[in-house]
Each structure stands twice: as C-alpha cells, then as structure tokens.
Amino acid sequence: MSDAHPNSLLSIVAHAKEYGFIYPSSEIYEGLQAVYDYAPYGAALKRNVQSLWWQSMTQLHSNIVGMDAAILMHPRTWQASGHVDSFEDLMVDNKDSKKRYRVDVLIENHTAELAVQGNAVKAQEILARLQELLQKQDLAGLHALLLEEKIVCPIARTTNWTEVRRFNLMFATKLGAQEDGADTIYLRPETAQGIFVNFLNVQKTVRMKIPFGIAQIGKAFRNEIVARQFIFRMREFEQMEMQFFIQPGNDDKWFNYWQQARWNWHLALGLPKDKLRIKPHDQLAHYAKAAVDIEYHFPFGYKEIEGIHARSDFDLKNHEVASKKKMQYFDPELNQNYLPHVIETSVGCDRLILMLLCEAFTEETIMEEEGAKTRTYLKLHPALAPIKAAIFPLIKRDNLPQKAQEIFESLKYDFPLIYEENQSIGKRYARQDLIGTPYCITVDHQTLTDDTVTIRERDSMQQQRMPINILRDFLLEKVSFKTILAKLPSVG
C-alpha cells in the first residue's frame, strides 16, 4: 500500500464540489469570480475550524474574550485606520491580453524562475530593487523594471504593459434611502477595526487588565483585482483575528510569544512540520512595526495562512485623534494612563480550510485479488471532520435497520451522524471515505444477539467489535477538540 497527497489543485477543487464541500457561487448564472458557497460538508468543516480556534483562544486563555462587531462601520473609521489612503494594490494591464496583474507578483514570479534557472544572485538583486521601489511607491520605476527585465504577460507572452496604477481594495456602498443623499460607507476589509473602536467598552464591561486580548470571527470584503487559486484569495472571506493589548515596551516579548503559540496551534492540527514555515515580512504594512507570516506549502507553493503583527499603538492613537475620544487605558499598577500597544494574530479561515483539504486529500494504491486499485479519501482530523460517524445496517431486513436506527437516535444529540442503508457495505464505506468520516458503525446479525457492532476506522480500514453501550464514550474520546488542544503547551 502506498499513499500520496496529490499536488493538483484541480483535483482538490473537483473533489470539493462533487462531494459537497464548496460550490462556485451563482453557478447557474455562470458564477461570480472569486466568490464561493460552502456546501453542507464544507459548512460543517468550517464551523468546526472556527469553533476550535474560538475555544483555543477564549477558553484556554483566561485573559482573552470574544466579540462580534458589525460589518458596517462609520466611514471615518476607515479614514482613521489608513485604509482609505493606503489600502491598495499596484496593478498593470497587458494591452494585448487585456488581463490585469499585480506588478509585485509579476516581478516576484520572474525572480522565482531565475532562481530555478540557477541565477539566484540576480533574483535577489531584483527583489531588493522591487522592495525599494515599493517603499518609495515609485510607479514609473516599477514599470521600467518590468520592461528592463522583459517580463511578459503569462497569456499574451508580450511586454506591452500599461503604466502602473493604484487600485483601492475596499467595496463602497450607500447608506440611506435616497441615492442622491446617501452616505458612502464601506464593507469592512478587515475585522480588526471593530475590536479597536470597542477596546475601552470591552475592557470596562468585562473588567480586563492589561495584558488581555479580544478575539473575533467574521466576514471581510476586498475588491481583489486578481483573485485566483480557488478559495485562497476571495472577495468575500472569513477572518479569525485576535488583538492582544499590552503595555508599551513589551512588544518583542509578546510578539515572540504569539508567534510561537500560533506555530504550535498549526502543528497541533497534525500538519507536517516540513510543510510549514515562518517568513518575516520584507515590506511592512502601514500599521506594522514587525510582522511574520506562517506559510503552508500549497500545490501552488508556499503561501500565507496566518499573520502575526506588532501594530504598536497605531490604531488606538489614530482613532483617538480622529474621534476626539479618549482611548487610553488606566493602569492601576503603574497609576498612569497610556495607549496600549497591540500584537495581532490574524488567520484566514478559508485559507485554513483549503490547507486542510490539500493535506487531507489522499490517494492510495492498494493491492487486491483483482489487482491494483486506487482508493481516494479525506484524511481529516476526526475532531474537524464534518460527520463523525456513519451508521449502517449490513442489509435492509431481519430488523437490522431498526437496530441501526436505535443507535442513530441514541447518538445524534452528541455527534453529527449519517444513517445509510442503500447499496453494498463497500460502496457505503467508500462514500464516507470521500467526505472524511472517520468511523463507520455496522449493525449485523451478531448485533441482535450480543449488542456489539463493528467499527471501521477510515485511515487504516481496520475493524473491531465494540459493545453498543460504550460507543458514545469511544467517539467522545476520538472526536473531541481536546485531542488537538491537549497538544498545545500550557497557556496563561
């Protein structure tokens, strides 16, 4: 028997649709680019991931609480945060293909090709020049670099580029009944600002002391000009963010703490260490003093799944100035007021789902009497799997379905289950493998005499007999979030 995780994103996309994880949005109308719908099993997987993250943040840390801010905020919020002026991509169009690209991505892809060709020194020189031009916001220099390096459009294979232009990534909409008198507001491009403007509300009502954190899960929206790679980069997506408020001067300590804590969290999911890496930012965002990304090796290369940022007092200070409202925290131990600094952890929920699907999608070659056979299944962690167990009667007679239904009824309040009685037992096993169900429980004639069932484990396909009266405890132990969270180092 051999197994492999295919490096074809197309295989994963096709599997996600066919087996009820993710659909293209509005597909009957030819879809909407970079917008996707979570299907029944995908929605369950997503909810499990969110619940695991929420529990690991708010239950395991006595000094972190949660909130859920509104998507729509006063437009001055985004002026103060810098998003109106600074939240943009630098884009360039190819006049022949009519396709638009991020200029930094074009240049970075070019340097990657140079490195593969053995010209790593030149690649590093170009990257250093790119960073300098980006920091200076030298649009003419970026255009000149494209031409100088003869970087071509991937489709037209020409260098017929337009000038480099700025594109703001925020979605604007109108608030008010009359179009003429309506105010322009924005769909939030990040969830963090809802935490910052409520910082003192949370601190006072929940009586928190520095250091403490506020966690949030919510939708964010970005008018991505170039959206690609399935759910990795979308226009409507879900963020899981935590803002940790600290005393100024402790930035390095807590930045390092949360970098290690989040690294450990991803390892606890069962991800192989050699597919993860920590990458410091070459270019910092307008709000950051330090930043690193945790990256996973997708079929299309290493890409960010989570960012850890030292935001200093940028956000609270700007909101204090813009709103003319006090945002300072009174520290009773120091007997003084100050603006806390902030360490942010921000993980893209959808990227995490894609990472889990890429890691779980497994094809095995198994040898049978008839010869080699390919077995495909999702090797999802049992705690995250959409369905925890499937219950089958071996055949549809002799009171086996009734007994199987009794077991289903006794367990359905504790676990998401599937009951199925059609087709052969082998085909039913195969269907559950394809959606990642970790356990299949089969009721047979022996069950009617001794109240035992057969449990089949997904990954190994091994089977064992088990008394019905211990099924609940067995499943609770196997599918609990504790199986993941217990791997984490002790936290305060």
Beta strands, then each sheet from edge to edge (+ up, - down):
strand 1: 2-4
strand 2: 22-24
strand 3: 36-38
strand 4: 64-66
strand 5: 88-93
strand 6: 100-102
strand 7: 165-168
strand 8: 171-175
strand 9: 183-187
strand 10: 212-221
strand 11: 236-246
strand 12: 276-280
strand 13: 290-298
strand 14: 301-312
strand 15: 329-331
strand 16: 336-338
strand 17: 341-348
strand 18: 361-368
strand 19: 371-378
strand 20: 389-393
strand 21: 417-419
strand 22: 439-443
strand 23: 452-457
strand 24: 463-467
sheet 1: 1+ 18- 19+
sheet 2: 2+ 3-
sheet 3: 4+ 10+ 11- 17+ 14- 13+ 12-
sheet 4: 6+ 5- 7+
sheet 5: 8+ 9-
sheet 6: 15+ 16-
sheet 7: 21+ 20+ 22+ 23- 24+
end
